[in-house]
Amino acid sequence: MPPTGTSYPRNSSEIRILRTRIERRPIPPPTRAAGKRIVAAFEAGRDGFWLARWLKARGIEAHVIHAASVAVSREHRRAKTDRLDAELLKRAFLGWLRGERDHCKVVAIPTLKDEDAKRPSRERQSLVGEQSRIVNRMKAALTRLGIRGFNPKLKRAACRLDSLRTPEGEPIPPNTLAELRRDMERRRLISNQIRQIEEARLKHFEQATNAGPHAMVRLLARVIGVGIETADMLVHEVLSRNMHDRRAIARYAGLTGSPDESGRKRREKGLARSGNGRVRRGMIQLAWRFLTYQKQSALAQWYRARTENALGARKPMIVALARKLLIALWRFVQQGVVPDGVVLRPAQ
């Protein structure tokens, strides 16, 4: 029962007035009592790490919890509310503070400069994907009309649209023609933006000092088969981070397995996919290129020896090669250990 004399808002108007008063009420700064420890923690989300940096700048200890690291009950359907989630996070975080690291995982809080250094590579990757979607949409529109063999990525592709004919001998319908021209303009704009990003990156590397991440990028780009785009992505996404050992590198890239063992059942469910997806995709693509440009290296020979007479083993083994290659590149940029048999470009 509510205490005597307590009044509650009776309609929406009174609720809005009460909410306005609460929002306008000044919030006092946090005070730390003698012998007390004040710690703030929250889940990693879309807002990023600005709140943690803001709290730390004001002398408050802040941590960001990896949401997928908090164990939840899978026994039955569970209630999910903000109050229950906050209590679950609090219990897991208190266990982490006691030194029990398996309760949850706390992510590293990057600086604003570190986050900004990742933007060119991520923006370029997004633009390349958008460019591919536009090209595929144009090809699909022409295929519906029975027109094949037309490459919309050529420079004179827009001039050739008027001369295209369907199998019935008819020109492209006006609405479809207008759509194709707009798509070509979008693709041209995106292509120019990709070129601007690449030119700005090269100019920035030429003017930057040979220290820190820039030195890592230059060193990694000396490996034949590794371009400046791949080197920049790997350095800013994973290689410049403070990793303890090779297992931490493989886990962060999501290149470790996920075994499933229960009783006599033993099976491998594939990649864990719990790490950085950009690094995982980039390393698998680099592993295929590595087999072409570094045929005499020890890693390439290791791959060929295990897939020469094994049917269906190429794709699973390319993941193992990507994991070994990532660890070898990490040792190369951190310790200067050149992988066996790898050919380097001359230093500039």
Secondary structure, DSSP 8 states (H G I E B T S, - for coil): ---TT-----SHHHHHHHHHHHHHS--------TT---EEEEE--TTTTHHHHHHHHTT-EEEEE-GGGS----SS-----HHHHHHHHHHHHHHHHTT-TTS--EE----HHHHHHTHHHHHHHHHHHHHHHHHHHHHHHHHHTT--S--TTSTTHHHHTTT-B-TTS-B--HHHHHHHHHHHHHHHHHHHHHHHHHHHHHHHHHHS-SSTHHHHHHHHTTBTT--HHHHHHHIIIIITS---SHHHHHHHHT-SEEEEEETTEEEEEEE---S-HHHHHHHHHHHHHHHHH-TTSHHHHHHHHHHSS-TT-HHHHHHHHHHHHHHHHHHHHHH----TT--B----
